[in-house]
Amino acid sequence: MVLITQSASCEAIKCAILITGTLRCECSKIFYENVIPTTAVMILQCRFFFEIFILLLAIYTFRVDRNKYQIQIPLPPKIDPSVTMMTVEEKPDVTYNDIGGCKEQIEKMREVVELPMLHPEKFVKLGIDPPKGVLCYGPPGTGKTLLARAVANRTDACFIRVIGSELVQKYVGEGARMVRELFQMARSKKACIIFFDEVDAIGGARFDDGLGGDNEVQRTMLEIVNQLDGFDARGNIKVLMATNRPDTLDPALLRPGRLDRKVEFGLPDLESRTQIFKIHTRTMNIERDIRFELLARLCPNSTGADIRSVCTEAGMYAIRARRKTVTEKDFLEAVNKVIKGYQKFSATPKYMVYN
C-alpha cells in the first residue's frame, strides 16, 4: 500500500492513461491499492492484443480462403504402380479338393503356413518361432502355384503372386525398392501370402563376372533376404517361393531361418493321375463309365497340367463332332494328340527335355 500526498489531485490520478491499481478516498486521503508492476501489466496487455490479432487473422483466413484450407483424409503411403499391379487376390477360389496327388505336400504346407496363421497360440505356448518361408521346387505343372493359392484360401489371406523377372529393373536400386514396397503393401493386409514364382531369376548364386551386370539382381535378392530376416516387423505374412532349378539358388537364401522348409513336387503316380482326371472332369458333361484309370495308364510321367490339357482337347473333339457330351473315345484321341505329340516334340532336341 502506497500513501499519496494530500496536495495531489485525485482527478489527475484518475485520468492516468495506465491504470495500475484502484483508488480509495478516505478522510481526505487518497490510498492506492493492489499495485501491479508496470512491466507485468504491459506484458499482459500485449499478450491480450496478440491473441485478438491471431483470432481475427484466423477468421479472415477462413472467410477469404476457406476453399484452400480444408480438412483432408491422410493419403496412404505411396506405392509404385508396378507393385500394386501385381496379381493380388483377396481370397483365391482354389481349395485342397482341387489338387490331386499332393497329399504329402498339402500336409507339409498346412503345418508350415496354415497352422501358424490360424493357431499362433500353439507356438507361443511351446516358446518356438514358426517357420518364415517355404521353397517349393519341382517340374513345371506339378501344382506349386495351385497349392499356394489353396493355402491362401484356407487361411482367408490375401494372395500376391510375383514373377521373379518382374523385379529385374534397368535402374540401380529399383528392384530392391519394389521388394520393400511389396512387403509394405502386404503389411497393410490382415493376412497375406507372398508367392515368388520363378525365384531363380533373382535368387541365383552370386558371382563376379567382372562387368557388374549382375549386381542389380544381387541387390534385389539381398533385399528379400533382409525382409526374411525380420529386420522390419512382417506381421501376419508368409513367404512362399517356387522354382524349377533349386540347384542354382544362392545358399544365403536357402539357409534355415529364411526358407525353413523345402517341399518337393514330383510327377504324380498312377493313383494321383487318376484323381487328377476326376478333378478336371467334374464340371464337364461326360458320358458314364469312362475308365479314368485306363487314361491315367496311357499318360506316364505326365504332370497335372498335361492331364488338364488332355481334358480340354477331349472337349474340343466333342465340339468338332457337334456333340453335347464327351466320350471315352474323345479322351483316347486327346491322349494320342497331347501326350504322344508332346513326347515327340521333346525328343527332337535334347535341350527341350526337362532334367
N, C-alpha and C positions, 0 to 999 in steps of 0.2 A: 504494500500500500504506500502510495506517494502523496505527500501533502503539498498542495499548490497554494501559493500566497493569496491573500485576500485581494490584493490590487489587480490580480489577473482577471481579465474579463471572461465571464462564463460563456458569453455568446461567441467570443473569438475562439474559444476552445471547441465549442460545438461545431463551428464551421470548418474545423480542420479537415483537410482532404483525406487523410489517412486516419481511420478510427482504430485505435489500438486498445480501447477499453471502454468502460462505462463511467459516466459522471454521476455523482450524488452530492446534492447540495444539503448541507445540514449546519444550522446555526451560522449562516453567512460564511461558511467554509465549504470549500469545494474539495471533495475527495475523489481520487482516481483509482478505480478498482480493476481487477482482472487484467493486469498489464501483460501484454503479449509482446515478445521481442519483435521489432520491426522487420527483421530479416525473415523470420519464420512466417509472418503474415504475407510478405511478398511472395514467398515460395508457394504458399497455399493458393494465393490468388493466381499466380502463373499456372499452377497445375490445373486449377479450375477452368481458366480460359483455354488452356491447351486441350483439355478433354472436350470442351464445347466445340473447338475448332475441328477436332478429329471427327466428332459426331456429325457436324454439318458437312464435312468433306465426304463422309461415307454416304450420307443421304443424297448429296448431289451426284456422287458417282453412280449410285444405284438408280437414280431417276434419269440420268442422262445416258449412261452406258450400261443399262441393265441387261441388254442383249449380249453384251460381251462378257459379262461375269455371271455365269450360270453354274449351278452345281452339276457336275458330271460324274458318271459312274467310272471308277478307276479302270483303265484299259488293262486287258490281260497281258502277260509277258509276250513280247514279240518273238514269234517262232517263224522260221523260214518257211515260205510256202511249199518248197520242195519236201520239207519234212511232214507238213500237215497233209500233203497229197499222197503220202504212203498209205498202203492198204490198211484201213482201220475198220474193224468190225466190232460193234458194241457187244454183240453176242453171236458167235457163229452158230449156224444151224446144223452142224455136224455132231453126231453123238457116237458113243462107243459101239452102238449097234450097226453103224455104217462102216465099220472097219472089220475086215475079215482076215484071219490068220495072223493076228498080232497079239495073242493073249499074254505072252511074256513081256512084250514091250509095253502093253497097256498097264500091267501091274507095276512095272518099274516107274512109269510116268506118274501113276497115281500116288505112289509113295513119295516121289521126289517133288512133284509140283502140286498135286491136288491136296494132299494131306496137310502140308504146311500152310496153305492158304485157307482151308476150311476149318482146320483144328490146330491153330498155333499153340493152344494151351498145353497140348501134349509135349511139345518140345520145351516149353517153359518149365514144366514140372520135372523133366529129366535134366534140365540145365544144359541142353545142347543147342547148337545153331543148325537150322535146316540147310540143305544144300542150296547153293546160289544158282547154279546153271547146269544145263544138260546138253550134251552133244549127241545128236542123232546122226548116224552115218550108215551108208549102205547104197546099193544101186539105185538109179532113178526109178521112180514109180512104185516104190515099196511102201508108201504110206507115211512118210515122215511128216510132211505138211498136214496131212489129214488128221493124224493123231494129235498134233499140236493144236489144231482147231477144235478137236473134240475135248481136249483138256480145258481149253478156254470156255467152252460151252458148259462144262460140268461145274466150273468154279464161278460162273457168271462174270468172267473177266473180259475186259477189252482185249482184242487180238490185233497186234500190229505186226505186219509181215514186211520185212525189209530184205531186198535183194542186195547181196554184197557189192555188186558192181555199182549200185546207186550211190554208195558212199565214196566212190573214187572220183575226185574232183580235180580240175586242172589248176586251181589256185591253191596256194600254200595255206594250210590250216582250215580249209573249208570242210574237209571230211571230218576232222575232229570236232569242229563246231556243230556239224549236223548231228553227230553222236550225242553231244551234250544236250542239244535241243530235243532230240528224240527221247532221252530219259527224262527231261523236264516235262515234256508232254505226257509221258507215261505216269509221272507222279501226280499229275492233275486228275487222273482217273481213280476210281475207287479201288479197282484191282486191274492189273494189266499183265499181259504176257507178250513179250517182245520176241519175235521169231526171226532170227537172221538166217535166211536161206542162201545157199552157196557162199558160206562164210570163207571158203578158201580163197575167194577173190581179194579179201583184205586181211586174212589171218595167216597167210603163208609164212614160212620160216624166213627170218631176216638174213640178209646177206648184203655185202657191199660190192656192187658192180663197178665201182669207180666213177660212175657218172652221176649218181644221186637221183636217178629217175624213179627209184622205188621208195624214196624217203617219205613221200606224202602218204603212201599206203601204210607204211610203218607207223606214222603218226596217228593215223586213224585207228590202227589196231591197238596202239598203246592207250588211246583214249577209252576204248572198250575195256581194256584191262583195268584202267583206272576206275571205271564205273563198277566193274565186277568186284573190285577190292573193297568197295563200300566207303570210299573217302567221302562221298556225299550220301546222305540217307536215301535209300532207294524205296523205302516204303514197301507196299504190298506188290512188288514187281518180281516176276520170274523171267529169266532169260533162257531161251532155247536156241540152239544153233544146229544147222544141218549141212552136211557136206557129202560129196561122193568120193573125196580124196582125203581121208583123215591123216594119211602119212605125210602130207605136205604142210600141215598146220604147225605153227610155232609152238615150241614146248612151253613158253611162258603163258600161252593161252590155255593150255591143256592141264596145267598143274592143279592139284587138289586145292580147293578154296576158291577157285574161279569156275571151272567146269568140273563139278564134283562127280558127275555120272556120265558114263559113255554107254549109250544104248545102240546096239547093232540091229539093223533092219535087213534081214536076209531075204532070199527068194522064198516064196510060200511053198509049202509041201502040197501033197495031193489033197488032204483034207481041207487045208486052207484055201486052195484054189476052188474047190467045190463050194465052200462057203462064200467066196467072193462072187462066184457065178450067181448064187442065190440072192445075194445082196443087190447086185446090179440089175437083176430081172424082177425085182419086187414091184416096180412101177410099170413094167412092160406088159403089154397084152399078148401073152404067150399061150400056146396050147398046153394041155395037160400031159403028164407023163414024159416030160423031157428028162433025159438022162444026163444030169449035170456031172455026175462022176465020170461018165464017158468023155464028156467035153473037157473035164479037168485033166484026164489022162492024155488027151491029144494036145495039151498045152504045157509040155515040160519046160522047166526053167523060165517060166513066164511070170511077169510081175502083175500086180493088181491093175496097173494102167493098161497093160496088154489085154487083160481079160475084159476090161471096160471097153476097149476098142473093138473087141470081138462082138460084144453085145450090141454096140452101136452099128457095126457093119451088118449084123444079122437083121436089125430093124430096117436097114437100107434095102436089103434083099426083099423084105416083105413089101416095102413101098414100091419097088420096081415092079413086083408082081401084082400090085394093086390089091393086096390082101390086108385085112384088119388085124390079123393075128400073126405072130412069129412062130414058125415051126422049127422042129429039130433039124430039118434039112437046111434051113437058113443058117442055123448056128454052125453046122458042119462046113458049109461053104465059106462062112466067115472065118472059121479057124484056118482053113486052107489058104485063104487070101491074106489074112493078117499075120498069123503066126509063122507059117512056112515062108511067106513072102518076106517077112522081117528077117528070118534066119538067112535067107538067100542074100538079102541086102547086106547083112552084117558080115557075111563070109567073103565078100568080094575083096575089100582091102582090110588088112589086119588092124589098122588104126581105128576102125569103126567098131571093133568089138570091145565091150566094157570088160576090163580086167579088175 
